Amino acid sequence: MDQTPPPDRKSRMPLAPVKAEDGRVFRKFITWLRTCIIGQPLSSEKMEHTLLSKFLALPVFASDAISSVAYATQEIILFLGMSTIGGAGLWEIKNRLPYQHFTMLLTGLIVALLAIVVFSYWQTIHGYPNGGGSYIVSKDNLGTYPGLIAAAALLIDYILTVAVSIASGVQNLKNLPVIGPRFFEPRLLVGWCIFFTLMLMLANLRGLKESGSLFAIFTYGFVVMCYVMIAVGFLAPLFPGFHWHEHTQYVVQTWTVEPAAKTFGIAILLSAFANGCSAMTGTEAVSNGIPAFKEPKSHNAAMTLIMMGIILGTVFLGVSALAMKFHVVYDGAAQTPAVIDQISGAVFGKTGTTAIGYYLTQFFTAAILVLAANTSFADFPRLSSILARDRFMPKQMSNLGDKLVFNNGILILGISAILLLYVKNGDVDQLIPLYAIGVFTAFTLSQAGMVVHWYRIRGAGWRIRAAINGIGTVATFIVLSDIAYEKFPEDSIVIVLIVLLVFMFKKINHHYLDVANQLRMANYVPSQETTTNTVLVLVPALHRGVMPALEYARTLSPDCRAVHVCTDPEKTPMLRERWEHWADDVPLVILNSPYRTLIGPLMAYLDSVRIERHGHTVTIVIPEYVPTKPWHALLHGQSAARVKLALLSRRDVVVANVRYYLQTSLDPPPSDSLTEEEPTLSASAHGPNHGASHDH
């Protein structure tokens, strides 16, 4: 036994000469890596610098709605040619006139509906200048449950927006000459979808304004190329000397799969209309994102909304008209090019000097479709933060990250979209049937809420305002009913998810209300009993890592004792001797553990202490040393962590963790360093430890 006299307990001699902690180096590396990925953190004072001008707000908040023209026309002509109950047969050349008529009729109806919705949300922006998303409007005017239904519908729709937009963007790349067959073959499409989703997550984690700057060129590039394509498609032959011709060899004009049965009727039209309404998704984003605009916020948001409506409506009409001019057919087969691909190929050709127009159109189409998901990455975290503020989602959803964005919402949205893309194999035509019902649910509730809003405030011209929003309510409700009917049972999963989310919101809210009620100072009653502290120090062995815990325990109470759970009786005598020599002022309690478990005997002893020291506060001090390298933790049994986890269920104890930080020695340790480690020496002298659970 070591007979060296005990040192002064107040002395603090280091174990050995030390160098900089390796843990600090590891933390610096993590910080450096985080900075490389996300960028330098922004202080809260710089929040104003992240606000968006109208020029940047349009690509951030309107890219989803504008890009939807790439698949809205496509879905209309798909259902005019074929549906789940049969096919219209309008793809045949002999039916060219009704094919054109009904395609343009449905496109016109959707554009008219778009105008109604844009005008309605224009009023919402001015009625709710601090942000008038469907959740806020519905909750304020219709009640909590309608608001939660709108929020759940929008959250699901944001996830679907990411999946549909990215899948459609990848679809527009698969038929590019040379590039498509080599890099975008069918088995690679899901991988590309996941890759683009991850890139969007990264861009948004770096900050909203940086995302807007990055995306502006692609959004405006798409808009310009669409207008050029429409102008060339219709007007170029009118100009003398412009040797332009239709490259119809790049257009699919027949049904490439099995012929469709001719069962054309109102059901087919309603199905085509329901799927074509996917062009409306993202319309609410501007009113929901008013706080992200520069001053004057309401004016800038309203102007952005109007510009979005004009661009979306005109491009949608132009794309549908060009599709009918070339008699484009889309049957959803893997080998059939996307509608935009067929149109741009027919207008510009895929070879020759004008082919640059085709490649630019396809590049910007794919880019805006992928980046259109940014609308969801902007609004999903913002809506989640509002729900968290109202205690319907975890508080962590309202935490701003280093770049003043809601990191948790961005990550949850990205991961959910990746799972959906994986399940649906990145197929646009499998994702579209799940689409639109969520956003039209939110539209209807929001517009109904605005009617109640104008009725309540009764300001100047409130009847006209209420009538406009009332028209919007009726129109969107009719479309919602059509979508729900025509897409059943595909949309049933969305309805179930909305119900489950609303149930989750209420359970979370109930928890927060219950916690707040229990923590209210009004419910506090001071204890009339005089309490005394009984301190128990858990001792796995006697070494320098235990001594700081003993010193701390002595400061808490004179009623202090050490507790050792004996899993190996052969070591107990030496522990007693060393204890008497180094810490005889603290009683040592040894608990036998015949089954070599640590937790059971400790819990039983705590029960007896509670009986013995009735009315006392029992504090358990757990010594724990911290290694210099993270991987060193794998070399120890982590008894302290297991004890702390077990004590979480005890309401009658206070747990204090005293850490002893190890240091990295400059010199190699001496060969006799293990002479004081009874567990190690005993294990080497007497064989295995027989399941002993203690560690240092």
Secondary structure, DSSP 8 states (H G I E B T S, - for coil): --------TT----SS-B-S-HHHHHHHHHHHHHHHHH-S---GGGGGGG-B-HHHHHHHHHHHHHHTHHHHHHHHHHHHH-BTTBB--TTSGGGHHHHHHHHHHHHHHHHHHHHHHHHHHHHHHHH-TT---HHHHHHHHH-HHHHHHHHHHHHHHHHHHHHHHHHHHHHTTTTSTTHHHHH--GGGHHHHHHHHHHHHHHHHHT-HHHHHHHHHHHHHHHHHHHHHHHHHHHHGGGSTT------GGGS--S--SS---B--SHHHHHHHHHHHGGGGTTTTHHHHTGGGB-SSHHHHHHHHHHHHHHHHHHHHHHHHHHHHHTT------TTS--HHHHHHHHHH-SSSTTHHHHHHHHHHHHHHHHHHHHHHHHHHHHHHHHHHHTTSS-GGGG---TTSS-HHHHHHHHHHHHHHHHHTTT-HHHHGGGSSHHHHHHHHHHHHHHHHHHHHH--TTHHHHHHHHHHHHHHHHHHHHHHHHHTTTTTHHHHHHHHHHHHHHHHHHHHHHHHHHHH-GGG-----S---EEEEEE-SS-STTTHHHHHHHHHH-SSEEEEEEES-GGGHHHHHHHHHHH-TTS-EEEEE-TT--SHHHHHHHHHHHHHHTTT-EEEEEEEEEE-SSGGGGGGS--HHHHHHHHHTT-SSEEEEEEEEE---BSS---TTGGGG-HHHHHHHHH---TT-----
